[in-house]
Amino acid sequence: MARELETALLRSFVTAVRAGSISRAATQLGQTQPGISQQLRKLERAVGHPLLHRSSAGVAPTRAGEELLPYAERILALATQALTETGHALSGHCGIGLLEDLAASHLPQALADLARLHPDATLEVLSLSSATMREAYDAGRVQLVLDELPYLPGPPRWTVRRPLAWAVGHGVELTADPLPVVLFSGTCTWRSSVLEALSQVDRRWRIAFESDSLAGVLAALRAGLGVSALLPANLEPGMVCHDQAALPALPDVELGLTRHPRTDGDPLIDAVAAVLRRMV
């Protein structure tokens, strides 16, 4: 008998990875923790591999889980779009400003799938500095901005908290003293979150590498220069921290969506905003 991947099981898996916890996933989905655990085990049987590392600190994807995650997210996004948007042609232009870490994850693929369904619509995804993003927003080039709360160009329509995860560079010893860390340079809430978390447990650290871009941070991790904090969706295979007790817990990141007030009632902007809300 051919194996099938049920969307309900994929939704439980994606939610658990995003939330970093089975209990939080159960709360978000309005189900019980045992029920979510049972669905995850059923999905693991269907795939034939363990998908999650489980510990008292929460859950993190295994190598097989990392490989399944982008497919699961895209399947869920396409299923929702097929139900809600098929038969309603959309047109016009929508500029979307994304935090770089989100622009490098699964969101652009979901937006590309939406654009494929509506060939008369033009979607423009931008990842800019806060000042430049505000200028684009004020000028009307960008209608939606999804970013950390302090950097939004206007009041958020909604907010969501997302976990940060430790990313471990190749060959980095977590017992190193001081611990080498790879940081985003400049004023970055993630930078302060990493250093505050280490300071709270009196862990000595040294800055091994800094970059103002996600590409630079990932390159440093691939080179084995240290550890860093990333959104789980940006962790590459081999970067997942499997020894949760070796590093302190990281705080969540609070994201929000700002929508230009002149776009209220625009069907295309409505559809894009709905995709962002579902995927985040």
C-alpha positions as CSV (number, residue, x, y, z in Angstrom):
1,M,0.0,0.0,0.0
2,A,1.3,3.4,-0.9
3,R,2.2,5.7,2.0
4,E,0.3,9.0,2.3
5,L,1.0,12.2,4.2
6,E,-2.1,13.5,5.8
7,T,-2.4,17.2,6.0
8,A,-3.5,17.1,9.6
9,L,-0.4,15.2,10.6
10,L,1.8,17.6,8.7
11,R,0.1,20.5,10.4
12,S,0.8,19.0,13.9
13,F,4.5,18.5,12.9
14,V,5.0,22.0,11.5
15,T,3.3,23.6,14.5
16,A,5.4,21.6,16.9
17,V,8.6,22.6,15.2
18,R,7.6,26.3,15.0
19,A,6.5,26.4,18.6
20,G,9.5,24.4,19.9
21,S,7.1,22.4,22.1
22,I,4.4,19.8,21.7
23,S,2.4,21.4,24.5
24,R,2.5,24.8,22.9
25,A,1.5,23.2,19.6
26,A,-1.5,21.6,21.2
27,T,-2.6,24.9,22.6
28,Q,-2.2,26.6,19.2
29,L,-4.2,23.9,17.4
30,G,-6.8,23.5,20.1
31,Q,-6.0,19.9,20.8
32,T,-4.6,17.9,23.7
33,Q,-0.9,17.2,24.1
34,P,-1.4,13.4,24.0
35,G,-3.4,13.8,20.8
36,I,-0.6,15.8,19.1
37,S,2.0,13.3,20.3
38,Q,-0.1,10.5,18.8
39,Q,-0.3,12.3,15.4
40,L,3.4,12.9,15.4
41,R,4.1,9.2,16.0
42,K,1.8,8.3,13.2
43,L,3.6,10.7,10.8
44,E,6.9,9.2,11.9
45,R,5.7,5.7,11.1
46,A,4.5,6.9,7.7
47,V,7.8,8.6,6.9
48,G,9.9,5.8,8.4
49,H,12.2,8.0,10.5
50,P,12.1,9.9,13.8
51,L,11.2,13.5,13.0
52,L,11.8,15.2,16.4
53,H,14.3,15.2,19.2
54,R,12.3,15.3,22.4
55,S,13.6,16.6,25.7
56,S,12.4,18.4,28.8
57,A,13.3,21.7,27.1
58,G,11.0,21.0,24.1
59,V,11.4,19.6,20.6
60,A,13.8,20.1,17.7
61,P,13.7,18.5,14.3
62,T,16.0,15.6,13.5
63,R,17.8,15.4,10.2
64,A,14.8,13.7,8.6
65,G,12.6,16.4,10.2
66,E,14.7,19.2,8.8
67,E,14.3,17.6,5.3
68,L,10.6,17.2,5.6
69,L,9.8,20.6,7.1
70,P,9.9,22.7,3.9
71,Y,7.8,20.2,2.0
72,A,5.3,20.0,4.8
73,E,5.0,23.8,4.9
74,R,4.5,24.1,1.2
75,I,1.9,21.3,1.1
76,L,-0.1,23.0,3.8
77,A,0.1,26.4,2.1
78,L,-0.9,25.0,-1.2
79,A,-3.8,23.1,0.3
80,T,-5.2,26.3,2.0
81,Q,-4.7,28.4,-1.2
82,A,-6.5,25.8,-3.3
83,L,-9.5,25.9,-1.0
84,T,-9.7,29.7,-0.5
85,E,-8.3,31.3,-3.7
86,T,-9.1,29.0,-6.6
87,G,-11.7,30.6,-8.9
88,H,-11.1,34.1,-7.7
89,A,-8.6,35.8,-10.0
90,L,-6.5,38.5,-8.4
91,S,-4.6,41.3,-10.1
92,G,-2.5,44.3,-9.2
93,H,0.7,44.9,-7.3
94,C,1.7,44.1,-3.7
95,G,5.0,45.0,-2.2
96,I,6.0,42.9,0.8
97,G,8.8,43.9,3.1
98,L,10.2,40.9,5.0
99,L,12.8,40.6,7.8
100,E,15.8,39.0,6.1
101,D,15.5,35.8,8.2
102,L,11.9,35.3,7.0
103,A,12.9,36.2,3.4
104,A,15.4,33.3,3.5
105,S,12.9,30.8,4.8
106,H,9.7,29.2,3.4
107,L,7.7,32.4,2.9
108,P,8.9,33.4,-0.6
109,Q,8.0,30.0,-1.9
110,A,4.5,30.4,-0.5
111,L,4.2,33.8,-2.1
112,A,5.5,32.4,-5.4
113,D,2.9,29.7,-5.3
114,L,0.2,32.4,-4.8
115,A,1.6,34.4,-7.8
116,R,1.5,31.2,-9.9
117,L,-2.2,30.9,-9.1
118,H,-2.8,34.5,-10.1
119,P,-0.7,35.4,-13.2
120,D,-2.2,38.9,-13.4
121,A,-0.9,39.8,-10.0
122,T,2.6,41.1,-9.3
123,L,4.3,40.4,-6.0
124,E,7.5,42.2,-5.0
125,V,9.4,40.9,-2.0
126,L,11.9,43.3,-0.4
127,S,14.4,42.9,2.5
128,L,15.7,46.3,3.4
129,S,17.1,48.2,6.3
130,S,14.5,49.7,8.7
131,A,15.0,53.2,7.4
132,T,14.8,52.2,3.7
133,M,11.8,50.0,4.4
134,R,10.0,52.9,6.1
135,E,10.7,55.1,3.0
136,A,9.3,52.4,0.7
137,Y,6.3,52.0,2.9
138,D,5.6,55.8,3.1
139,A,6.0,56.0,-0.7
140,G,3.5,53.2,-1.3
141,R,5.9,50.8,-2.9
142,V,5.5,48.4,0.1
143,Q,2.0,47.6,1.3
144,L,2.8,44.9,3.9
145,V,5.8,44.7,6.3
146,L,6.5,41.6,8.4
147,D,9.3,42.3,10.8
148,E,10.3,42.5,14.5
149,L,8.0,44.9,16.4
150,P,10.6,47.6,17.1
151,Y,11.3,48.0,13.3
152,L,7.8,48.1,11.9
153,P,7.0,51.3,10.0
154,G,3.4,51.4,11.4
155,P,1.1,49.9,14.0
156,P,0.8,46.0,13.7
157,R,-2.4,44.4,12.5
158,W,-1.3,41.3,14.4
159,T,1.7,39.9,16.3
160,V,3.1,36.5,17.0
161,R,5.9,35.1,19.1
162,R,8.4,32.7,17.4
163,P,11.1,30.8,19.2
164,L,14.8,31.2,18.5
165,A,17.0,28.1,18.3
166,W,20.7,27.6,18.9
167,A,22.7,26.9,15.7
168,V,26.0,25.1,16.2
169,G,28.8,25.5,13.8
170,H,30.5,22.4,12.4
171,G,32.9,21.0,15.0
172,V,32.2,23.6,17.7
173,E,32.7,22.2,21.2
174,L,29.8,23.5,23.4
175,T,32.0,23.1,26.5
176,A,34.6,25.6,25.1
177,D,35.5,28.3,27.6
178,P,34.9,31.0,26.5
179,L,32.2,29.9,24.1
180,P,32.7,31.3,20.6
181,V,29.6,33.1,19.3
182,V,28.6,34.4,15.9
183,L,26.4,37.5,16.1
184,F,24.4,39.9,14.0
185,S,26.2,43.2,14.1
186,G,24.8,46.5,15.0
187,T,21.6,47.1,16.9
188,C,19.8,43.7,16.8
189,T,17.5,42.3,19.4
190,W,18.8,38.8,18.6
191,R,22.3,39.8,19.4
192,S,21.3,41.1,22.8
193,S,19.1,38.0,23.4
194,V,22.1,35.7,22.9
195,L,24.4,37.7,25.2
196,E,21.8,38.1,27.9
197,A,21.0,34.4,27.9
198,L,24.7,33.5,28.3
199,S,25.2,36.2,31.0
200,Q,22.2,34.9,33.0
201,V,23.9,31.5,33.5
202,D,27.4,33.1,34.0
203,R,28.7,31.5,30.8
204,R,31.8,33.1,29.4
205,W,31.8,34.0,25.7
206,R,33.8,35.7,23.0
207,I,32.7,37.2,19.7
208,A,34.2,35.0,17.0
209,F,32.4,36.6,14.0
210,E,29.9,39.4,13.3
211,S,27.9,40.1,10.2
212,D,25.0,42.4,9.3
213,S,23.4,39.6,7.1
214,L,22.0,36.2,7.5
215,A,24.2,34.9,4.7
216,G,27.3,36.0,6.6
217,V,26.2,34.4,9.9
218,L,25.4,31.1,8.1
219,A,28.8,31.2,6.3
220,A,30.5,31.6,9.7
221,L,28.5,28.7,11.1
222,R,29.4,26.5,8.2
223,A,33.0,27.3,8.8
224,G,32.7,26.2,12.4
225,L,33.5,29.6,14.0
226,G,30.9,29.4,16.8
227,V,27.3,29.2,17.8
228,S,24.5,31.6,17.0
229,A,20.7,32.0,17.4
230,L,18.4,31.6,14.4
231,L,14.8,30.9,13.5
232,P,14.3,27.2,13.3
233,A,13.4,27.4,9.6
234,N,16.9,28.8,8.8
235,L,18.8,26.0,10.5
236,E,20.8,24.0,8.0
237,P,21.3,20.3,8.4
238,G,24.0,19.7,10.9
239,M,23.5,23.0,12.8
240,V,20.8,21.7,15.2
241,C,21.8,21.7,18.8
242,H,21.1,18.2,20.1
243,D,22.4,18.8,23.6
244,Q,19.8,21.2,24.8
245,A,21.3,21.3,28.4
246,A,24.6,22.6,27.1
247,L,23.3,26.1,26.3
248,P,20.8,28.3,28.0
249,A,17.2,28.8,26.8
250,L,16.6,31.6,24.4
251,P,13.7,34.1,24.5
252,D,11.1,34.2,21.8
253,V,11.1,36.8,19.0
254,E,8.0,39.0,18.6
255,L,7.0,39.6,15.0
256,G,4.2,41.8,13.7
257,L,2.6,42.7,10.4
258,T,2.0,46.3,9.4
259,R,-0.4,47.0,6.5
260,H,-0.6,50.3,4.7
261,P,-4.0,51.9,5.6
262,R,-4.8,52.8,2.0
263,T,-4.9,49.1,1.1
264,D,-7.9,48.1,3.2
265,G,-10.4,46.1,1.1
266,D,-7.8,45.3,-1.7
267,P,-8.4,41.6,-2.5
268,L,-4.8,41.0,-3.5
269,I,-3.4,42.6,-0.3
270,D,-6.0,40.6,1.6
271,A,-4.8,37.3,0.0
272,V,-1.1,38.1,0.6
273,A,-1.7,39.1,4.2
274,A,-3.6,35.8,4.8
275,V,-0.7,33.8,3.4
276,L,1.8,35.5,5.7
277,R,-0.5,35.0,8.7
278,R,-0.8,31.3,7.9
279,M,2.8,30.7,7.3
280,V,4.1,32.6,10.3
